[in-house]
Amino acid sequence: MKKFLALVLALVMVLGLVACGEKAPAVEELKGVTEDTILVGNTAGTTGALATIGGPFNIGIEAAFAAYNAEGGFNGKSVKLQHYDDGGVATQSVTLTEQLIHEDEVFAIVGNFASNCVAANLPIIKEANVPMVYAAAGNNELLNEAAEGADRGIFPVQPLNFTEGRMLILRAFAPLANGGLGGTKVGVLTNTVEASQTILKGIEAEAADLPAAQKDAITYQNVTSTDFSAAINALKNAGCDVVVMGVIGADFTSALTAMANANYYVPVLTSYNNANAGILNDAATTILAEQYTDVLTNIPIYAQAWLDITSTEYLYTNPDSALLKGYEALGLAQPGAGMPGFKEEYWVVAEKIFNYCTEQGMDNAFAMSYDSYALAGYIAGDLFCQGLKELQAQGKELTRANYVDVLESKEYQVAMADTISFANGMRSGVQSFALTMFYDAFTINGGAYHSASSATVHGLTSIDDYRALIKG
């Protein structure tokens, strides 16, 4: 008995020494999870200048959560979104993000919103080791190709401007048959706006690895004013047969106008940030009657897209679909004949958004079903839920650390887009882009204005695919 007690005492002393010399790892405090709820949060501008983006974006997130919860959630726990309106103001977003993390104690941030707010919020989110899934921004601060420590919890999905810059220069040189523009001498037009500069850095990084023939065939023009005329003429005089426009919004339309004024008619390739044809339909832009006609008639304008929802083969014919009946009521689909033009995957998402809005009594359910920002929000919410599904499938405990691990453990399908992998710390957003082309749809006010639209002309293609084509 004495020997036994001595042995026990010795073990206690040894364990005590170990405990004193080597501090045991802290047990993660589980936050945002109750018996029946997983609380996540975001701040987004649902009033103010960003309201037309932030409102639909959050509707898409809620629709994804509603669909997941209806399937039983995570072992019976439903996902709930706590949202605060920051009006698109970074200082307000910081205050509200701190409230989400330290007062509401959310499990994760889902849908960090707007580039200025994302940049301000990232240090706070990382310091608190709160997972962040999806940023509605392309900030370079989100880019990490070997994330470690707190950076592992940041999961960008939407294309980052740097990543897209890589794709833009590859696509400019890629063969026409493969969805490229087949350029032999490529002009790159950028300006001093942060997003444009980040795109430029991506272009330069990829160009550094191009074969000498392509590397030497790039002419750069970085504009420091709002006048693009001199830069456009420089690209024209250099003989560039493709122009990559890394300028965004009104700068993009101004640059197009400068091309028309210079009688410079070569294909233009631009960012997904300019992919919405509405950017050309705003009467407040500098493109008016004859210039608009000139631009759309003589300049082939292409934009990248990271979502590809079009299909020339699939016909949606669900007879019980209230959404399809809405298309029929508008005369966009013949009763009983179905609705062409969109992929089956798009309809799955559109129906979920439409049903959620209808159940909430919203009068904009039809418009939200195809709103690009609502679709983006759905992707944010859906990917977060995919992580929960995988965590449950692997039978792991619901903790932030386990959630981060499981998002790195496999490729995930991004709704209406390609797959994404976060393995080995890769945090660069999706790597595949489709190609859309603008066209003149119809005239307004007797021809005083034209209305532009766009259509997909080549499906999703990855950066690696084009690297293989160009570099061999």
One Martini backbone bead per residue (centre of mass of N, CA, C, O) as a GRO file, in nm:
protein
  472
    1MET     BB    1   0.058   0.062  -0.020
    2LYS     BB    2   0.301   0.250   0.001
    3LYS     BB    3   0.396   0.210  -0.287
    4PHE     BB    4   0.137   0.317  -0.419
    5LEU     BB    5   0.142   0.604  -0.291
    6ALA     BB    6   0.421   0.678  -0.400
    7LEU     BB    7   0.342   0.657  -0.698
    8VAL     BB    8   0.120   0.867  -0.696
    9LEU     BB    9   0.293   1.101  -0.592
   10ALA     BB   10   0.491   1.098  -0.829
   11LEU     BB   11   0.284   1.157  -1.049
   12VAL     BB   12   0.187   1.425  -0.940
   13MET     BB   13   0.461   1.567  -0.955
   14VAL     BB   14   0.511   1.530  -1.256
   15LEU     BB   15   0.250   1.664  -1.355
   16GLY     BB   16   0.307   1.929  -1.212
   17LEU     BB   17   0.565   1.998  -1.368
   18VAL     BB   18   0.438   1.996  -1.648
   19ALA     BB   19   0.222   2.212  -1.591
   20CYS     BB   20   0.437   2.432  -1.524
   21GLY     BB   21   0.631   2.401  -1.783
   22GLU     BB   22   0.363   2.312  -1.965
   23LYS     BB   23   0.120   2.467  -2.102
   24ALA     BB   24  -0.186   2.410  -2.158
   25PRO     BB   25  -0.403   2.416  -2.386
   26ALA     BB   26  -0.653   2.604  -2.473
   27VAL     BB   27  -0.985   2.607  -2.454
   28GLU     BB   28  -1.225   2.664  -2.664
   29GLU     BB   29  -1.454   2.914  -2.680
   30LEU     BB   30  -1.785   2.885  -2.737
   31LYS     BB   31  -1.940   3.090  -2.983
   32GLY     BB   32  -2.274   3.135  -3.104
   33VAL     BB   33  -2.375   2.867  -2.944
   34THR     BB   34  -2.660   2.681  -2.904
   35GLU     BB   35  -2.898   2.445  -2.885
   36ASP     BB   36  -3.049   2.598  -3.168
   37THR     BB   37  -2.796   2.802  -3.246
   38ILE     BB   38  -2.616   2.985  -3.510
   39LEU     BB   39  -2.434   3.276  -3.482
   40VAL     BB   40  -2.416   3.527  -3.724
   41GLY     BB   41  -2.241   3.807  -3.903
   42ASN     BB   42  -2.297   4.152  -4.027
   43THR     BB   43  -2.205   4.432  -4.223
   44ALA     BB   44  -2.421   4.659  -4.416
   45GLY     BB   45  -2.539   4.861  -4.674
   46THR     BB   46  -2.899   4.928  -4.647
   47THR     BB   47  -2.816   5.222  -4.660
   48GLY     BB   48  -2.762   5.441  -4.892
   49ALA     BB   49  -2.543   5.397  -5.155
   50LEU     BB   50  -2.554   5.058  -5.093
   51ALA     BB   51  -2.851   4.947  -5.082
   52THR     BB   52  -2.876   4.800  -5.372
   53ILE     BB   53  -2.668   4.582  -5.255
   54GLY     BB   54  -2.705   4.507  -4.948
   55GLY     BB   55  -2.994   4.409  -4.950
   56PRO     BB   56  -2.975   4.167  -5.151
   57PHE     BB   57  -2.736   4.026  -5.019
   58ASN     BB   58  -2.887   3.949  -4.752
   59ILE     BB   59  -3.114   3.792  -4.883
   60GLY     BB   60  -2.934   3.565  -4.991
   61ILE     BB   61  -2.832   3.465  -4.720
   62GLU     BB   62  -3.109   3.401  -4.594
   63ALA     BB   63  -3.193   3.193  -4.809
   64ALA     BB   64  -2.969   2.989  -4.748
   65PHE     BB   65  -3.041   2.945  -4.449
   66ALA     BB   66  -3.333   2.852  -4.490
   67ALA     BB   67  -3.260   2.597  -4.652
   68TYR     BB   68  -3.080   2.466  -4.435
   69ASN     BB   69  -3.283   2.463  -4.199
   70ALA     BB   70  -3.500   2.287  -4.349
   71GLU     BB   71  -3.283   2.033  -4.336
   72GLY     BB   72  -3.182   2.072  -4.003
   73GLY     BB   73  -2.908   2.159  -3.998
   74PHE     BB   74  -2.694   2.136  -3.714
   75ASN     BB   75  -2.815   1.911  -3.536
   76GLY     BB   76  -3.075   2.129  -3.523
   77LYS     BB   77  -2.922   2.382  -3.588
   78SER     BB   78  -2.971   2.715  -3.657
   79VAL     BB   79  -2.910   2.972  -3.874
   80LYS     BB   80  -2.822   3.312  -3.775
   81LEU     BB   81  -2.861   3.654  -3.865
   82GLN     BB   82  -2.662   3.935  -3.768
   83HIS     BB   83  -2.752   4.264  -3.863
   84TYR     BB   84  -2.583   4.572  -3.962
   85ASP     BB   85  -2.609   4.907  -4.046
   86ASP     BB   86  -2.332   5.108  -4.194
   87GLY     BB   87  -2.375   5.280  -4.470
   88GLY     BB   88  -2.066   5.235  -4.580
   89VAL     BB   89  -1.905   5.301  -4.313
   90ALA     BB   90  -1.616   5.220  -4.169
   91THR     BB   91  -1.642   5.319  -3.872
   92GLN     BB   92  -1.918   5.186  -3.829
   93SER     BB   93  -1.833   4.897  -3.898
   94VAL     BB   94  -1.633   4.860  -3.669
   95THR     BB   95  -1.826   4.898  -3.432
   96LEU     BB   96  -2.023   4.663  -3.522
   97THR     BB   97  -1.815   4.434  -3.532
   98GLU     BB   98  -1.741   4.449  -3.233
   99GLN     BB   99  -2.027   4.382  -3.141
  100LEU     BB  100  -2.048   4.103  -3.269
  101ILE     BB  101  -1.797   3.980  -3.118
  102HIS     BB  102  -1.826   4.099  -2.801
  103GLU     BB  103  -2.150   4.088  -2.760
  104ASP     BB  104  -2.285   3.869  -2.952
  105GLU     BB  105  -2.090   3.635  -3.020
  106VAL     BB  106  -2.014   3.525  -3.287
  107PHE     BB  107  -1.901   3.262  -3.479
  108ALA     BB  108  -1.930   3.438  -3.754
  109ILE     BB  109  -1.849   3.589  -4.061
  110VAL     BB  110  -2.096   3.674  -4.321
  111GLY     BB  111  -2.033   3.904  -4.548
  112ASN     BB  112  -1.817   4.102  -4.598
  113PHE     BB  113  -1.866   4.462  -4.671
  114ALA     BB  114  -1.691   4.642  -4.856
  115SER     BB  115  -1.379   4.755  -4.904
  116ASN     BB  116  -1.350   4.967  -4.673
  117CYS     BB  117  -1.465   4.776  -4.448
  118VAL     BB  118  -1.285   4.534  -4.481
  119ALA     BB  119  -1.014   4.672  -4.417
  120ALA     BB  120  -1.107   4.760  -4.122
  121ASN     BB  121  -1.202   4.463  -4.013
  122LEU     BB  122  -0.975   4.249  -4.032
  123PRO     BB  123  -0.808   4.295  -3.770
  124ILE     BB  124  -1.041   4.226  -3.577
  125ILE     BB  125  -1.105   3.938  -3.675
  126LYS     BB  126  -0.822   3.819  -3.633
  127GLU     BB  127  -0.779   3.881  -3.330
  128ALA     BB  128  -1.049   3.698  -3.260
  129ASN     BB  129  -1.069   3.436  -3.433
  130VAL     BB  130  -1.283   3.484  -3.666
  131PRO     BB  131  -1.456   3.360  -3.900
  132MET     BB  132  -1.449   3.440  -4.263
  133VAL     BB  133  -1.713   3.432  -4.509
  134TYR     BB  134  -1.686   3.627  -4.736
  135ALA     BB  135  -1.624   3.900  -4.965
  136ALA     BB  136  -1.758   4.209  -5.094
  137ALA     BB  137  -1.455   4.200  -5.234
  138GLY     BB  138  -1.102   4.268  -5.380
  139ASN     BB  139  -0.893   4.289  -5.176
  140ASN     BB  140  -0.556   4.252  -5.113
  141GLU     BB  141  -0.582   4.175  -4.803
  142LEU     BB  142  -0.709   3.882  -4.879
  143LEU     BB  143  -0.448   3.787  -4.986
  144ASN     BB  144  -0.338   3.431  -4.962
  145GLU     BB  145  -0.107   3.153  -5.035
  146ALA     BB  146  -0.013   3.099  -4.700
  147ALA     BB  147  -0.189   3.063  -4.452
  148GLU     BB  148  -0.160   3.169  -4.107
  149GLY     BB  149  -0.315   3.150  -3.836
  150ALA     BB  150  -0.546   3.399  -3.846
  151ASP     BB  151  -0.556   3.384  -4.166
  152ARG     BB  152  -0.715   3.110  -4.188
  153GLY     BB  153  -1.010   3.250  -4.126
  154ILE     BB  154  -0.990   3.364  -4.421
  155PHE     BB  155  -1.263   3.346  -4.687
  156PRO     BB  156  -1.238   3.407  -4.997
  157VAL     BB  157  -1.440   3.406  -5.308
  158GLN     BB  158  -1.447   3.632  -5.450
  159PRO     BB  159  -1.277   3.790  -5.664
  160LEU     BB  160  -0.968   3.914  -5.680
  161ASN     BB  161  -0.802   4.161  -5.829
  162PHE     BB  162  -0.534   4.017  -5.856
  163THR     BB  163  -0.640   3.755  -5.982
  164GLU     BB  164  -0.778   3.890  -6.227
  165GLY     BB  165  -0.527   4.011  -6.349
  166ARG     BB  166  -0.409   3.745  -6.437
  167MET     BB  167  -0.646   3.667  -6.629
  168LEU     BB  168  -0.652   3.908  -6.825
  169ILE     BB  169  -0.372   3.858  -6.963
  170LEU     BB  170  -0.424   3.571  -7.053
  171ARG     BB  171  -0.684   3.624  -7.222
  172ALA     BB  172  -0.565   3.827  -7.426
  173PHE     BB  173  -0.372   3.584  -7.553
  174ALA     BB  174  -0.566   3.382  -7.593
  175PRO     BB  175  -0.739   3.193  -7.785
  176LEU     BB  176  -1.039   3.219  -7.937
  177ALA     BB  177  -1.128   2.912  -7.908
  178ASN     BB  178  -1.074   2.961  -7.569
  179GLY     BB  179  -1.185   3.261  -7.485
  180GLY     BB  180  -1.005   3.457  -7.611
  181LEU     BB  181  -0.844   3.743  -7.793
  182GLY     BB  182  -0.572   3.702  -7.958
  183GLY     BB  183  -0.332   3.868  -7.885
  184THR     BB  184  -0.014   4.036  -7.990
  185LYS     BB  185  -0.083   4.331  -7.864
  186VAL     BB  186  -0.103   4.463  -7.533
  187GLY     BB  187  -0.307   4.684  -7.358
  188VAL     BB  188  -0.274   4.864  -7.041
  189LEU     BB  189  -0.537   5.014  -6.843
  190THR     BB  190  -0.489   5.248  -6.576
  191ASN     BB  191  -0.519   5.371  -6.238
  192THR     BB  192  -0.510   5.511  -5.898
  193VAL     BB  193  -0.706   5.323  -5.811
  194GLU     BB  194  -0.698   5.065  -5.603
  195ALA     BB  195  -0.828   4.843  -5.781
  196SER     BB  196  -0.653   4.901  -6.031
  197GLN     BB  197  -0.375   4.850  -5.894
  198THR     BB  198  -0.433   4.552  -5.824
  199ILE     BB  199  -0.472   4.455  -6.109
  200LEU     BB  200  -0.191   4.537  -6.204
  201LYS     BB  201  -0.031   4.348  -6.016
  202GLY     BB  202  -0.145   4.090  -6.141
  203ILE     BB  203  -0.045   4.136  -6.426
  204GLU     BB  204   0.259   4.159  -6.355
  205ALA     BB  205   0.291   3.883  -6.220
  206GLU     BB  206   0.210   3.716  -6.474
  207ALA     BB  207   0.400   3.845  -6.687
  208ALA     BB  208   0.670   3.742  -6.558
  209ASP     BB  209   0.582   3.429  -6.669
  210LEU     BB  210   0.591   3.485  -6.951
  211PRO     BB  211   0.672   3.469  -7.244
  212ALA     BB  212   0.867   3.683  -7.415
  213ALA     BB  213   0.666   3.754  -7.644
  214GLN     BB  214   0.444   3.860  -7.443
  215LYS     BB  215   0.598   4.042  -7.249
  216ASP     BB  216   0.691   4.238  -7.498
  217ALA     BB  217   0.359   4.286  -7.581
  218ILE     BB  218   0.337   4.509  -7.348
  219THR     BB  219   0.141   4.805  -7.277
  220TYR     BB  220   0.159   5.071  -7.046
  221GLN     BB  221  -0.118   5.270  -6.885
  222ASN     BB  222  -0.107   5.518  -6.626
  223VAL     BB  223  -0.357   5.714  -6.493
  224THR     BB  224  -0.370   6.049  -6.312
  225SER     BB  225  -0.648   6.114  -6.441
  226THR     BB  226  -0.965   6.172  -6.620
  227ASP     BB  227  -0.784   6.160  -6.882
  228PHE     BB  228  -0.757   5.915  -7.159
  229SER     BB  229  -0.647   6.013  -7.435
  230ALA     BB  230  -0.336   5.976  -7.430
  231ALA     BB  231  -0.336   5.674  -7.360
  232ILE     BB  232  -0.496   5.576  -7.603
  233ASN     BB  233  -0.302   5.685  -7.821
  234ALA     BB  234  -0.057   5.520  -7.727
  235LEU     BB  235  -0.184   5.241  -7.787
  236LYS     BB  236  -0.239   5.291  -8.082
  237ASN     BB  237   0.061   5.362  -8.168
  238ALA     BB  238   0.163   5.069  -8.061
  239GLY     BB  239  -0.048   4.846  -8.188
  240CYS     BB  240  -0.280   4.755  -8.019
  241ASP     BB  241  -0.524   4.472  -8.044
  242VAL     BB  242  -0.560   4.491  -7.725
  243VAL     BB  243  -0.760   4.602  -7.437
  244VAL     BB  244  -0.694   4.635  -7.096
  245MET     BB  245  -0.940   4.731  -6.854
  246GLY     BB  246  -0.857   4.842  -6.512
  247VAL     BB  247  -1.116   5.012  -6.497
  248ILE     BB  248  -1.386   5.165  -6.305
  249GLY     BB  249  -1.680   5.249  -6.411
  250ALA     BB  250  -1.668   5.566  -6.517
  251ASP     BB  251  -1.381   5.514  -6.629
  252PHE     BB  252  -1.465   5.309  -6.839
  253THR     BB  253  -1.653   5.494  -7.011
  254SER     BB  254  -1.439   5.708  -7.067
  255ALA     BB  255  -1.242   5.521  -7.221
  256LEU     BB  256  -1.437   5.444  -7.446
  257THR     BB  257  -1.477   5.727  -7.553
  258ALA     BB  258  -1.179   5.776  -7.624
  259MET     BB  259  -1.170   5.558  -7.840
  260ALA     BB  260  -1.384   5.674  -8.028
  261ASN     BB  261  -1.246   5.955  -8.067
  262ALA     BB  262  -0.979   5.790  -8.189
  263ASN     BB  263  -1.057   5.556  -8.376
  264TYR     BB  264  -1.035   5.294  -8.170
  265TYR     BB  265  -1.089   4.950  -8.296
  266VAL     BB  266  -1.069   4.732  -8.037
  267PRO     BB  267  -1.061   4.500  -7.822
  268VAL     BB  268  -1.218   4.473  -7.496
  269LEU     BB  269  -1.101   4.404  -7.158
  270THR     BB  270  -1.271   4.342  -6.846
  271SER     BB  271  -1.397   4.345  -6.547
  272TYR     BB  272  -1.644   4.221  -6.340
  273ASN     BB  273  -1.710   4.511  -6.229
  274ASN     BB  274  -1.826   4.573  -6.548
  275ALA     BB  275  -2.050   4.347  -6.634
  276ASN     BB  276  -2.277   4.537  -6.599
  277ALA     BB  277  -2.466   4.694  -6.840
  278GLY     BB  278  -2.561   4.941  -6.666
  279ILE     BB  279  -2.297   5.109  -6.699
  280LEU     BB  280  -2.405   5.202  -7.001
  281ASN     BB  281  -2.716   5.308  -6.917
  282ASP     BB  282  -2.623   5.567  -6.788
  283ALA     BB  283  -2.702   5.897  -6.853
  284ALA     BB  284  -2.453   6.020  -6.674
  285THR     BB  285  -2.267   5.946  -6.865
  286THR     BB  286  -2.048   6.015  -7.144
  287ILE     BB  287  -2.241   5.838  -7.309
  288LEU     BB  288  -2.385   5.926  -7.605
  289ALA     BB  289  -2.534   5.886  -7.883
  290GLU     BB  290  -2.294   5.872  -8.104
  291GLN     BB  291  -2.089   5.738  -7.913
  292TYR     BB  292  -2.250   5.489  -7.843
  293THR     BB  293  -2.275   5.380  -8.126
  294ASP     BB  294  -1.973   5.358  -8.176
  295VAL     BB  295  -1.895   5.169  -7.948
  296LEU     BB  296  -2.103   4.926  -8.006
  297THR     BB  297  -2.031   4.894  -8.315
  298ASN     BB  298  -1.684   4.901  -8.307
  299ILE     BB  299  -1.648   4.779  -8.006
  300PRO     BB  300  -1.539   4.503  -7.858
  301ILE     BB  301  -1.697   4.411  -7.547
  302TYR     BB  302  -1.542   4.264  -7.261
  303ALA     BB  303  -1.625   4.052  -6.978
  304GLN     BB  304  -1.594   3.919  -6.687
  305ALA     BB  305  -1.711   3.611  -6.513
  306TRP     BB  306  -1.784   3.407  -6.219
  307LEU     BB  307  -2.068   3.369  -6.333
  308ASP     BB  308  -2.261   3.092  -6.491
  309ILE     BB  309  -2.614   3.089  -6.600
  310THR     BB  310  -2.602   2.988  -6.885
  311SER     BB  311  -2.812   2.817  -7.148
  312THR     BB  312  -2.881   2.637  -7.459
  313GLU     BB  313  -3.030   2.361  -7.330
  314TYR     BB  314  -3.186   2.439  -7.088
  315LEU     BB  315  -3.526   2.367  -6.959
  316TYR     BB  316  -3.769   2.523  -6.768
  317THR     BB  317  -4.071   2.315  -6.643
  318ASN     BB  318  -4.199   2.374  -6.371
  319PRO     BB  319  -4.542   2.366  -6.295
  320ASP     BB  320  -4.505   2.470  -5.971
  321SER     BB  321  -4.377   2.744  -6.045
  322ALA     BB  322  -4.406   3.072  -5.955
  323LEU     BB  323  -4.168   3.191  -6.108
  324LEU     BB  324  -4.246   3.091  -6.392
  325LYS     BB  325  -4.519   3.239  -6.393
  326GLY     BB  326  -4.387   3.517  -6.400
  327TYR     BB  327  -4.263   3.489  -6.682
  328GLU     BB  328  -4.533   3.439  -6.826
  329ALA     BB  329  -4.676   3.707  -6.744
  330LEU     BB  330  -4.438   3.876  -6.905
  331GLY     BB  331  -4.372   3.707  -7.179
  332LEU     BB  332  -4.090   3.527  -7.141
  333ALA     BB  333  -4.290   3.277  -7.137
  334GLN     BB  334  -4.449   3.011  -7.248
  335PRO     BB  335  -4.712   2.846  -7.171
  336GLY     BB  336  -4.577   2.522  -7.109
  337ALA     BB  337  -4.271   2.568  -7.247
  338GLY     BB  338  -4.086   2.727  -7.081
  339MET     BB  339  -3.740   2.828  -6.979
  340PRO     BB  340  -3.479   2.962  -7.129
  341GLY     BB  341  -3.107   3.031  -7.077
  342PHE     BB  342  -3.072   2.853  -6.805
  343LYS     BB  343  -2.947   2.691  -6.557
  344GLU     BB  344  -3.031   2.468  -6.323
  345GLU     BB  345  -2.866   2.594  -6.091
  346TYR     BB  346  -3.002   2.867  -6.100
  347TRP     BB  347  -3.293   2.775  -6.031
  348VAL     BB  348  -3.237   2.675  -5.749
  349VAL     BB  349  -3.160   2.953  -5.638
  350ALA     BB  350  -3.397   3.129  -5.735
  351GLU     BB  351  -3.616   2.973  -5.579
  352LYS     BB  352  -3.506   3.026  -5.293
  353ILE     BB  353  -3.526   3.331  -5.304
  354PHE     BB  354  -3.822   3.356  -5.382
  355ASN     BB  355  -3.940   3.194  -5.141
  356TYR     BB  356  -3.831   3.367  -4.916
  357CYS     BB  357  -3.964   3.636  -5.000
  358THR     BB  358  -4.253   3.532  -4.994
  359GLU     BB  359  -4.255   3.439  -4.691
  360GLN     BB  360  -4.180   3.754  -4.605
  361GLY     BB  361  -4.366   3.950  -4.791
  362MET     BB  362  -4.227   4.036  -5.044
  363ASP     BB  363  -4.252   4.247  -5.345
  364ASN     BB  364  -3.942   4.146  -5.475
  365ALA     BB  365  -3.906   3.843  -5.552
  366PHE     BB  366  -3.855   3.842  -5.856
  367ALA     BB  367  -3.609   4.035  -5.866
  368MET     BB  368  -3.427   3.868  -5.662
  369SER     BB  369  -3.389   3.601  -5.836
  370TYR     BB  370  -3.178   3.788  -6.045
  371ASP     BB  371  -3.002   3.929  -5.856
  372SER     BB  372  -2.664   3.959  -5.832
  373TYR     BB  373  -2.647   4.022  -5.520
  374ALA     BB  374  -2.822   3.789  -5.423
  375LEU     BB  375  -2.648   3.565  -5.542
  376ALA     BB  376  -2.395   3.636  -5.379
  377GLY     BB  377  -2.523   3.595  -5.100
  378TYR     BB  378  -2.591   3.300  -5.137
  379ILE     BB  379  -2.302   3.201  -5.162
  380ALA     BB  380  -2.213   3.282  -4.882
  381GLY     BB  381  -2.421   3.111  -4.721
  382ASP     BB  382  -2.371   2.835  -4.860
  383LEU     BB  383  -2.070   2.796  -4.787
  384PHE     BB  384  -2.104   2.798  -4.487
  385CYS     BB  385  -2.295   2.544  -4.489
  386GLN     BB  386  -2.100   2.345  -4.618
  387GLY     BB  387  -1.910   2.340  -4.377
  388LEU     BB  388  -2.118   2.223  -4.178
  389LYS     BB  389  -2.176   1.962  -4.331
  390GLU     BB  390  -1.886   1.853  -4.318
  391LEU     BB  391  -1.859   1.852  -4.013
  392GLN     BB  392  -2.090   1.652  -3.969
  393ALA     BB  393  -1.984   1.421  -4.154
  394GLN     BB  394  -1.709   1.400  -3.967
  395GLY     BB  395  -1.796   1.422  -3.658
  396LYS     BB  396  -1.742   1.709  -3.551
  397GLU     BB  397  -1.694   1.956  -3.354
  398LEU     BB  398  -1.830   2.273  -3.287
  399THR     BB  399  -1.573   2.480  -3.398
  400ARG     BB  400  -1.366   2.707  -3.522
  401ALA     BB  401  -1.123   2.525  -3.578
  402ASN     BB  402  -1.281   2.299  -3.725
  403TYR     BB  403  -1.397   2.479  -3.944
  404VAL     BB  404  -1.133   2.562  -4.075
  405ASP     BB  405  -1.031   2.277  -4.135
  406VAL     BB  406  -1.274   2.189  -4.322
  407LEU     BB  407  -1.230   2.409  -4.543
  408GLU     BB  408  -0.933   2.275  -4.607
  409SER     BB  409  -1.019   1.957  -4.682
  410LYS     BB  410  -1.174   2.066  -4.951
  411GLU     BB  411  -1.360   2.102  -5.217
  412TYR     BB  412  -1.583   2.360  -5.332
  413GLN     BB  413  -1.895   2.448  -5.445
  414VAL     BB  414  -1.984   2.718  -5.633
  415ALA     BB  415  -2.251   2.868  -5.702
  416MET     BB  416  -2.246   2.912  -6.048
  417ALA     BB  417  -1.956   2.802  -6.039
  418ASP     BB  418  -1.674   2.699  -5.929
  419THR     BB  419  -1.433   2.576  -5.762
  420ILE     BB  420  -1.285   2.570  -5.423
  421SER     BB  421  -0.964   2.619  -5.253
  422PHE     BB  422  -0.802   2.618  -4.907
  423ALA     BB  423  -0.554   2.475  -4.932
  424ASN     BB  424  -0.258   2.557  -4.789
  425GLY     BB  425  -0.369   2.868  -4.750
  426MET     BB  426  -0.555   2.940  -4.977
  427ARG     BB  427  -0.642   3.304  -5.057
  428SER     BB  428  -0.793   3.400  -5.385
  429GLY     BB  429  -1.032   3.290  -5.480
  430VAL     BB  430  -1.152   3.243  -5.761
  431GLN     BB  431  -1.010   3.089  -6.086
  432SER     BB  432  -1.275   3.138  -6.263
  433PHE     BB  433  -1.387   3.249  -6.600
  434ALA     BB  434  -1.599   3.410  -6.790
  435LEU     BB  435  -1.742   3.538  -7.105
  436THR     BB  436  -1.858   3.856  -7.197
  437MET     BB  437  -2.086   4.050  -7.414
  438PHE     BB  438  -2.160   4.342  -7.551
  439TYR     BB  439  -2.479   4.493  -7.660
  440ASP     BB  440  -2.723   4.628  -7.870
  441ALA     BB  441  -3.054   4.619  -7.792
  442PHE     BB  442  -3.178   4.926  -7.776
  443THR     BB  443  -3.370   5.210  -7.802
  444ILE     BB  444  -3.413   5.547  -7.671
  445ASN     BB  445  -3.587   5.808  -7.753
  446GLY     BB  446  -3.545   5.772  -8.067
  447GLY     BB  447  -3.210   5.730  -8.022
  448ALA     BB  448  -3.071   5.899  -7.796
  449TYR     BB  449  -3.051   5.612  -7.672
  450HIS     BB  450  -2.885   5.326  -7.562
  451SER     BB  451  -2.908   4.972  -7.488
  452ALA     BB  452  -2.735   4.754  -7.294
  453SER     BB  453  -2.607   4.423  -7.312
  454SER     BB  454  -2.543   4.071  -7.219
  455ALA     BB  455  -2.336   3.775  -7.304
  456THR     BB  456  -2.236   3.459  -7.307
  457VAL     BB  457  -1.937   3.322  -7.494
  458HIS     BB  458  -1.783   3.182  -7.244
  459GLY     BB  459  -1.697   2.968  -7.025
  460LEU     BB  460  -1.549   2.844  -6.769
  461THR     BB  461  -1.206   2.938  -6.693
  462SER     BB  462  -0.892   2.877  -6.594
  463ILE     BB  463  -0.586   2.985  -6.522
  464ASP     BB  464  -0.441   2.713  -6.579
  465ASP     BB  465  -0.543   2.675  -6.865
  466TYR     BB  466  -0.399   2.930  -6.985
  467ARG     BB  467  -0.116   2.861  -6.901
  468ALA     BB  468  -0.096   2.606  -7.074
  469LEU     BB  469  -0.146   2.742  -7.349
  470ILE     BB  470   0.090   2.964  -7.333
  471LYS     BB  471   0.338   2.801  -7.180
  472GLY     BB  472   0.314   2.469  -7.200
   0.00000   0.00000   0.00000
